[in-house]
């Protein structure tokens, strides 16, 4: 888990004006006594009176699987979804063979917070990378030839619902294809990701 | 041009060096006059193991420079 630490010094000058100085980028392993010593040392170079020192620590959301426990609900046996850290991989076993039947994939994710985790909106994911990766038996090594590939950026949303679409297929082949969704560090999905194949809807619930 | 002097300032500007050769500036208001190298170095020693670089968390090495920066803030009347 990424942590950023800073400390603030509340001081009063000789005209009785109160000020706060913030010293950022402090080693998270620095002890309170080290921080106090540095704050007092810095203030000793001035004519100000030091009244308070506060250590401020901010932690990024840990993107590990601990925060979400996916429940997979496949309506038509399209394949298997696995979650590893902040990467969700879906393997689609069947692909259409003609462009007319090409896959349209729409991924929807609801972003929200839970009282326990108190996730700030700045922690929700800003960019979702979706790759279509050829499976182990694929004849084609170019991911675009597997089915179709689209990399897109998803603008930050606040809440509660956001979605992004795959654009259009390059081609359709009958090779297994993997959808790999990579979330940036700090991302958190609280609700539903849905994708459908030939208008069949498969709903995956993240709890 | 009509101007109004708002305030004066007197700051101690210290440039802190880090192991990735990226500097950071620490500015403190109302410095004591006639600060010495030993006083500055003593504070620098306290920053070892506490301050880190803002890009890659590089280790603080020393206070490279320390300067008195004084000036006057003057507003220009625009109406």
Interface residues (C-beta under 8 A of the other chain):
Chain A: X13 X14 X19 X21 X23 X24 X25 X26 X27 X30 X34 X35 X37 X38 X41 X42 X43 X44 X45 X46 X47 X48
Chain B: X12 X24 X26 X28 X29 X30 X31 X32 X35 X39 X40 X42 X43 X46 X47 X49 X50 X51 X52 X53 X54 X57
